[in-house]
Amino acid sequence: MQLKPGYQKYIPFQPQPIQDRLWPNQTITKAPIWCSVDLRDGNQALIDPMNLQEKLEYFHTLVDIGVKEIEIGFPSASETEYEICRELIEGGHIPDDVTIQVLVQAREHLIRKTFEAIQGAKNVILHFYNSTSTLQRKVVFNMDCDGITKIATDAADLIYGMAQPVIAGGMNLRFQYSPESFMGTEMDYAVEICAAVLDHLHATADNRVILNLPTTVENCMPNQLADMLEYFIRKLPGRERAIISLHPHNDRGTGVATTELGLLAGAERVEATLFGNGERTGNVDMVTLAMNMWTQGVDPRLDFHNINEIREMYERCTKMKVGERHPYAGELVFTAFSGSHQDAINKGVRYMQESSTDMWEVPYLPIDPADVGREYEPIIRINSQSGKGGAAFVMQQSFGYDLPKAMHAEFGTIVQRESDRVGKELKAQQIFDLFDREYLSTPKTYQLERHSFQEDARHGTASWVAFEGEIGYQDKVMSAHGEGNGPIDAFFNALGDLPEGPVKGYQFVDYKEHAVSSGSDTQAVCYIHLKDPENRDVFGVGKSHNINRASLRAILCAINRSLLREQMS
């Protein structure tokens, strides 16, 4: 059955024609002026709006992040909004370098109430707006352009007149105007009404007015908004009198792209919310925008080094959740389950360690998780999709065991088999328990009862080592003697000369050793790679406070594992 068509009822967006556009060749090289609208747009979008204490905590978090302009609400709209404004001012919560912003419709009684609400503040942006879009003019106001412009200029005249004694009294009061639904407004008319507002507010290059151009409902592609913005800026008389600000929403899911392209087109300021909270699909996300700049070597002038604490505050105060895949802040965004991703990340981390580079060069990780206070342990997590290097990475990052590369496939297969068996992700401790069971606590067909070494280096530079000891096998203890060019060689030769047991036929391939833990309790761990009598690879691991004993245990571990494999096959 064919679904009933419905797309025909939608009116396509009509792009703004523009010649010789410049924005595609621009780059973002500095942070915009940031304004948080969490306490207004974000708060009004909550099922249960924040109470006074939650708003205060949220405000102080924004200050700590480094936001210098914060829209605190719509104080003329309700007593609750008025209360937070007065508490912030009278309670001394606002630092001298932070400006509060208050929102008001272009209506006289609301404007007068707003001036009452901001008394006593040091730095204030008075943000007024009215709707200008074609659709709003037709459907909501039933007005022509002249009528809409008069609403804006009458409000501008009132605000300017009421502001003069306030400014004379010492307040740093600035003005901001928003032609609401800018995206749906004809650009020539948007220029006309904004120019009129600038005139009525007596804007100058030394006393600039913020023109906030909101994508109130996102209804076009980001490149089309950039065209509109560049056209608007070109046409605006006295461009130097204005600060061009963006207020993007996310209805099409492209709020971040719209903002970034808007900055390329000439915007200087961005109104955003933490994690994109806001009406419908939300406002543009300040965290994503800032960290996108960070990845390009641009200082966003915001501090998200404690992203987990910021996320916890946000979730507690708003009762909203940050998604697991939310850029930079989600629980899983620095996590790789895929084998090829794990391998590339592991190699990137090793490259950085070995090269001592100052630059971040790890595939699949756009930023260093430590830059936002995230841990390295959860970067690689293990499930049935994980590759051979994933388990080795977990062992190194979480427990300090640096498995040789030749061993990755063997241990990775062991871990993958267990993940398939249980049908879910394996945690780091479960992976270590598998490692311990497979290597450190493997059944001991052969075991070292006692040993000693004698070393003689008198014959030139060549080293000569003799091993003497006892090896337990089943219910017997056998004496063992061997000589070689080092402890491992001597012990390996001693095993080959044992009178009983299937030890013969093993070939030594390689070994690796390193310390685990630190201080006086440092232990050595040794990895041994052998070929069994059938020429198959087998690995063993030994651990001890004595490096020689760790090596001997690793050799016996490999042989014991090989014999156990034969018994089970």
C-alpha positions in Angstrom: 0.0 0.0 0.0 1.3 3.4 -0.9 1.3 6.1 1.8 -0.8 9.1 1.2 1.4 11.9 -0.2 1.7 15.0 2.0 4.8 16.7 1.1 3.1 18.8 -1.6 1.5 21.1 1.1 4.9 22.5 2.2 6.2 25.7 0.6 9.8 25.4 -0.4 12.2 28.0 1.1 13.2 30.7 -1.4 16.9 31.4 -1.2 18.3 34.9 -1.1 20.0 35.7 -4.4 23.6 36.9 -3.9 26.5 37.6 -6.2 30.1 37.0 -5.5 29.5 35.5 -2.0 32.6 35.7 0.2 31.8 33.5 3.2 32.8 30.2 1.6 36.5 31.3 1.6 36.5 32.5 5.3 37.7 30.5 8.3 36.9 30.8 12.0 40.0 32.2 13.7 38.6 33.5 17.0 35.8 33.0 19.4 32.6 34.9 19.1 31.0 36.9 21.9 29.1 34.2 23.8 25.7 34.8 25.3 24.0 32.0 27.3 20.2 31.9 27.0 19.9 28.8 29.2 18.0 30.6 31.9 15.4 31.9 29.4 15.1 29.8 26.2 16.4 26.7 28.0 14.3 27.1 31.1 11.0 27.8 29.3 11.5 24.5 27.4 11.6 22.4 30.5 8.7 20.2 31.7 9.4 21.5 35.2 11.1 24.9 35.1 14.0 25.4 37.4 13.4 26.9 40.8 15.3 29.8 42.3 18.1 27.7 43.8 18.6 25.7 40.6 18.7 28.9 38.5 21.3 30.4 40.9 23.5 27.2 40.7 23.1 27.2 36.9 24.0 30.9 36.7 27.2 30.4 38.8 28.2 27.4 36.6 27.9 29.6 33.5 30.1 32.2 35.2 32.7 29.6 36.0 32.7 28.4 32.4 33.6 31.9 31.4 30.3 33.2 29.8 30.3 37.0 30.0 26.8 37.7 28.8 23.9 35.7 30.3 20.3 36.2 29.5 18.6 35.6 32.9 15.0 35.7 31.8 11.9 37.7 30.9 11.4 39.7 34.2 8.2 41.4 33.0 6.5 38.1 32.2 6.0 36.6 35.6 6.8 37.0 39.3 9.2 34.0 39.1 11.2 35.6 36.3 11.2 39.0 38.2 12.3 37.2 41.4 15.5 35.7 39.8 16.4 39.0 38.3 16.1 40.8 41.7 17.9 38.0 43.6 20.9 38.1 41.2 21.2 41.8 41.6 20.5 42.3 45.2 22.2 39.0 46.3 25.5 40.1 44.7 25.7 37.1 42.4 26.9 39.0 39.3 30.6 39.5 38.9 31.7 43.0 37.6 32.8 41.5 34.3 29.5 39.7 33.6 26.6 41.4 31.9 23.0 40.2 32.5 20.6 40.3 29.6 16.8 40.7 30.0 14.3 39.9 27.3 11.1 41.9 26.7 8.5 42.2 23.9 8.2 45.5 22.1 5.2 46.5 24.3 5.2 49.6 26.6 3.9 48.2 29.9 6.4 45.3 29.7 9.3 47.6 28.9 8.4 49.8 31.9 8.3 46.7 34.2 11.7 45.6 32.8 13.3 48.8 33.7 12.0 48.4 37.2 13.5 44.9 37.4 17.0 45.9 36.4 17.4 48.7 38.9 20.8 48.5 40.7 22.5 46.3 38.2 25.9 47.3 36.9 26.0 45.8 33.4 22.8 45.1 31.5 21.7 44.3 27.9 18.0 45.2 27.3 16.9 42.8 24.6 13.6 43.7 22.9 12.0 42.0 19.9 9.0 41.8 17.6 8.0 39.3 14.9 8.9 40.4 11.3 8.4 37.3 9.1 6.1 37.1 6.2 4.1 34.4 7.8 3.8 36.2 11.2 2.7 39.4 9.5 0.0 37.6 7.6 -1.2 35.0 10.1 -0.6 36.6 13.6 -0.6 40.4 13.2 -2.5 41.0 10.0 -0.2 44.0 9.4 1.9 45.4 6.6 5.6 46.2 6.9 5.0 49.8 8.0 2.9 48.7 11.0 5.5 46.1 12.1 8.3 48.7 11.8 6.3 51.1 13.9 6.0 48.6 16.7 9.8 48.3 16.7 10.7 52.0 16.5 8.1 53.0 19.1 9.7 50.5 21.5 13.1 51.8 20.6 12.1 55.4 21.3 10.6 54.4 24.7 13.6 52.3 25.6 16.1 55.0 24.6 14.3 57.7 26.5 13.9 55.6 29.7 17.6 54.5 29.5 19.1 58.0 29.6 18.6 58.7 33.3 19.5 55.1 34.1 22.8 55.4 32.2 23.5 58.8 33.8 23.1 57.0 37.2 26.0 54.7 36.4 24.5 51.6 34.8 26.3 50.3 31.7 23.1 49.7 29.7 23.2 48.4 26.2 20.5 47.7 23.7 19.7 44.6 21.6 17.0 44.2 19.0 15.8 40.9 17.4 13.6 40.8 14.3 12.0 37.5 15.4 11.8 34.8 12.7 14.6 36.5 10.8 14.9 33.4 8.6 11.4 33.9 7.4 11.7 37.6 6.7 12.5 39.1 3.3 16.1 40.3 3.6 15.4 43.8 2.2 12.7 44.3 4.8 15.0 42.9 7.6 17.6 45.5 6.6 14.9 48.2 6.6 13.5 47.5 10.0 16.9 46.9 11.7 18.3 50.2 10.2 15.3 52.0 11.5 15.8 50.6 15.0 19.5 51.6 14.9 18.5 55.1 14.0 15.9 55.4 16.8 18.4 54.0 19.4 21.0 56.6 18.2 23.5 53.8 17.5 27.1 54.8 16.7 30.3 53.1 16.1 31.3 53.9 19.7 27.9 52.8 21.1 26.9 49.8 19.0 23.6 48.1 19.2 23.3 44.3 19.1 21.2 43.1 16.1 20.3 39.6 17.1 19.2 37.7 14.0 17.3 34.6 15.2 16.6 31.4 13.2 13.5 31.2 15.4 12.3 28.2 13.5 15.1 26.7 11.4 13.6 26.5 7.9 16.5 26.5 5.4 19.9 25.0 4.9 23.0 26.5 6.6 24.5 27.8 3.4 21.3 29.6 2.6 21.3 31.3 6.0 24.9 32.3 5.3 23.9 33.9 2.0 21.1 35.8 3.8 23.4 37.0 6.5 26.1 38.2 4.1 23.4 40.0 2.0 22.0 41.6 5.1 25.4 42.9 6.3 26.2 44.2 2.9 23.0 46.2 2.7 22.8 47.4 6.3 23.4 51.2 6.4 26.0 52.0 9.0 27.2 48.4 9.5 29.8 49.7 12.0 26.9 50.7 14.4 25.9 47.1 15.0 27.1 43.9 16.6 25.7 41.1 14.4 24.5 38.2 16.7 23.1 34.8 15.9 20.3 33.0 17.8 20.0 29.6 16.0 17.5 26.9 16.8 17.8 23.3 15.6 14.6 22.3 13.9 16.4 20.8 10.9 19.1 19.4 13.1 21.7 21.8 11.6 21.9 24.4 14.3 25.7 24.0 14.7 26.4 24.2 11.0 24.1 27.2 10.7 26.0 29.0 13.4 29.4 28.2 12.0 28.5 29.3 8.5 26.9 32.4 10.0 30.2 33.2 11.7 31.9 32.9 8.3 29.3 35.3 6.9 30.2 38.0 9.4 28.4 37.3 12.7 30.3 38.3 15.8 28.2 37.0 18.6 26.3 33.8 19.4 23.4 33.1 21.7 23.4 29.4 22.7 22.6 26.9 25.5 24.5 24.2 27.2 23.9 20.9 25.4 21.4 22.6 23.1 18.5 22.7 25.5 15.6 24.8 24.2 12.1 24.7 22.5 11.2 21.9 20.1 14.6 20.4 19.0 16.5 23.0 21.0 18.8 25.9 20.6 22.3 25.6 19.2 24.7 23.8 21.5 27.3 26.0 23.1 29.5 23.0 24.1 29.7 21.6 20.6 30.4 25.0 19.0 33.2 25.7 21.5 34.8 22.3 21.3 34.6 22.4 17.5 36.8 25.5 17.6 39.1 23.8 20.1 39.7 21.0 17.6 40.8 23.6 15.1 43.4 25.2 17.4 41.1 28.1 18.2 40.6 29.2 21.8 36.8 29.3 22.4 37.4 31.3 25.6 35.1 29.0 27.5 36.3 26.4 30.0 34.9 22.9 29.5 37.7 21.0 31.2 35.3 19.6 33.8 32.6 18.5 31.3 31.4 15.7 33.6 30.7 18.1 36.5 28.9 20.5 34.1 26.8 17.7 32.6 25.9 16.5 36.1 24.8 20.1 37.1 22.8 20.4 33.9 21.0 17.1 34.3 20.2 17.7 38.0 18.9 21.2 37.5 17.0 20.7 34.3 15.9 17.1 34.8 17.0 16.6 31.2 19.5 14.0 30.0 22.6 14.4 27.9 22.5 11.7 25.2 25.2 8.9 25.2 26.2 10.1 21.7 26.1 13.8 22.4 29.2 15.4 20.9 32.1 15.8 23.4 29.9 15.2 26.5 28.1 11.9 25.9 29.2 8.9 27.8 30.1 6.9 24.7 31.6 9.6 22.4 35.2 8.7 23.2 34.5 4.9 23.1 35.4 2.5 20.4 33.9 -1.0 20.1 35.0 -1.6 16.5 38.1 -3.6 16.1 39.6 -1.4 13.3 38.9 1.7 15.3 40.5 0.2 18.4 43.6 -0.8 16.5 44.0 2.7 15.0 43.5 4.4 18.4 46.0 2.1 20.0 48.6 2.8 17.4 47.9 6.5 17.7 48.5 6.5 21.4 51.7 4.5 21.0 52.9 6.9 18.3 52.4 9.9 20.5 54.2 8.2 23.4 57.1 7.1 21.2 57.5 10.3 19.2 56.9 12.7 22.1 54.9 14.9 19.8 53.1 17.9 21.2 50.3 17.6 18.6 47.2 15.4 19.1 47.4 12.7 16.4 45.2 9.8 17.4 42.8 8.5 14.7 39.0 8.5 15.6 39.5 10.8 18.6 38.9 14.4 17.4 40.1 15.7 20.8 42.2 14.4 23.7 39.5 13.2 26.2 41.6 14.7 29.0 40.9 18.2 27.6 37.3 17.8 28.9 38.2 15.9 32.0 37.4 12.5 30.6 39.3 9.3 31.5 41.3 7.2 29.1 40.1 3.9 30.5 36.7 3.9 28.7 38.1 4.8 25.3 38.2 1.2 24.2 35.4 -1.1 25.4 35.1 -4.7 24.5 32.2 -6.6 23.0 31.9 -9.2 20.2 32.7 -6.5 17.6 36.1 -5.7 19.1 39.4 -6.5 17.5 42.5 -8.2 18.6 44.1 -5.0 19.9 41.2 -3.7 22.0 41.8 -6.1 24.9 45.5 -5.3 24.9 44.7 -1.6 25.1 42.5 -2.1 28.1 45.2 -4.2 29.8 47.8 -1.5 29.2 45.6 1.6 30.1 43.8 0.1 33.0 46.3 -2.4 34.6 49.7 -1.5 33.2 50.3 -4.7 31.2 51.9 -3.9 27.9 51.3 -7.1 25.9 53.7 -7.7 22.9 52.0 -7.2 19.6 52.4 -10.8 18.6 50.3 -11.8 21.6 47.4 -9.5 20.8 45.7 -11.9 18.5 45.8 -14.8 20.9 44.5 -12.8 23.9 42.0 -10.9 21.7 40.5 -14.3 20.6 40.1 -15.4 24.2 38.3 -12.2 25.1 36.1 -12.2 22.0 35.1 -15.8 22.7 34.0 -14.8 26.2 32.1 -11.8 24.9 30.2 -14.0 22.5 29.4 -16.4 25.3 28.0 -13.9 27.6 26.4 -11.8 24.8 27.4 -8.4 26.1 30.2 -6.0 26.7 33.0 -7.0 29.0 34.2 -4.6 31.6 37.9 -3.9 32.3 38.0 -6.1 35.4 36.4 -9.0 33.6 39.1 -8.7 30.9 41.8 -8.7 33.6 40.2 -11.8 35.2 40.4 -13.6 31.9 44.0 -12.6 31.6 44.7 -13.8 35.1 42.9 -17.1 34.5 44.5 -17.8 31.2 48.1 -16.8 32.0 48.9 -15.9 35.6 46.8 -18.7 37.2 47.1 -21.3 34.5 47.2 -24.9 35.8 50.8 -25.9 36.6 51.8 -29.1 34.9 55.4 -28.0 35.4 56.3 -25.7 38.3 59.5 -24.2 39.5 60.4 -25.5 43.0 63.7 -23.8 43.5 66.5 -22.4 41.4 69.9 -20.6 41.3 72.1 -19.0 38.7 75.8 -18.8 38.3 77.1 -16.2 35.9 80.7 -15.9 34.5 81.7 -13.2 32.1 85.5 -14.0 32.0 85.4 -15.3 28.5 85.7 -11.9 26.6 82.4 -10.0 26.4 80.2 -13.1 26.0 78.1 -13.9 29.1 77.9 -17.5 30.4 75.1 -18.5 32.8 74.4 -21.8 34.5 71.0 -22.8 35.9 70.6 -25.2 38.8 67.2 -26.1 40.2 64.3 -28.4 40.8 61.2 -28.7 38.6 58.0 -30.2 39.9 56.1 -32.5 37.4 53.0 -34.4 38.5 54.0 -36.0 41.9 57.8 -35.9 41.2 60.5 -33.3 41.7 63.3 -33.4 39.1 66.7 -31.8 39.2 67.5 -29.6 36.3 70.7 -28.1 34.9 71.4 -26.0 31.9 73.8 -23.5 30.5 73.4 -20.7 28.1 74.2 -17.1 27.2 71.6 -15.7 29.7 69.2 -16.8 32.4 66.4 -17.5 29.9 68.6 -19.5 27.5 70.1 -21.5 30.4 66.6 -22.3 31.9 65.2 -23.2 28.5 68.1 -25.6 27.8 67.6 -27.1 31.3 64.0 -27.9 30.5 65.0 -29.6 27.3 67.3 -32.0 29.3 64.7 -33.1 31.8 64.4 -36.9 32.1 60.6 -37.0 32.1 57.7 -35.2 30.7 56.8 -33.8 27.2 59.0 -30.7 27.3 61.2 -31.4 24.3 60.5 -29.8 20.9 59.7 -26.2 22.0 61.5 -23.4 20.3 62.2 -20.0 21.8 61.0 -17.1 19.7 61.0 -13.9 21.7 60.4 -12.2 25.1 59.5 -8.9 26.5 59.6 -7.6 30.0 58.6 -4.4 31.9 57.7 -3.2 35.4 54.2 -2.9 36.7 53.2 -0.7 39.7 55.8 1.6 41.2 57.8 2.2 44.3 59.1 -0.5 46.6 56.4 -2.9 45.5 57.4 -2.8 41.8 57.1 -6.2 40.1 58.4 -7.4 36.8 56.2 -9.0 34.2 57.7 -11.1 31.4 56.0 -12.3 28.2 57.5 -15.4 26.5 56.7 -16.4 22.9 57.4 -20.0 22.0 56.7 -22.4 19.1 55.3 -25.8 20.2 56.4 -29.1 18.7 53.7 -28.6 16.0 55.2 -25.2 15.2 52.2 -23.3 16.6 52.6 -20.0 18.5 52.1 -20.2 22.3 52.6 -17.4 24.9 53.3 -17.4 28.6 53.3 -14.7 31.2 55.2 -14.6 34.5 55.2 -12.0 37.3 57.6 -11.6 40.2 59.5 -9.0 42.2 62.6 -10.8 40.7 63.0 -10.3 36.9 64.7 -13.7 36.5 62.0 -15.5 38.3 59.3 -13.7 36.2 61.0 -15.0 33.1 61.2 -18.6 34.3 57.5 -18.5 35.3 56.6 -17.1 31.9 58.4 -20.0 30.1 56.7 -22.6 32.3 53.3 -20.8 31.7 53.7 -21.1 27.9 54.6 -24.8 28.1 51.8 -25.5 30.6 49.3 -23.7 28.4 50.5 -25.6 25.4 50.1 -29.0 27.2 46.6 -28.0 28.4 45.7 -27.1 24.8 46.8 -30.6 23.7 44.7 -32.2 26.4 41.6 -30.3 25.4 41.9 -30.8 21.7 
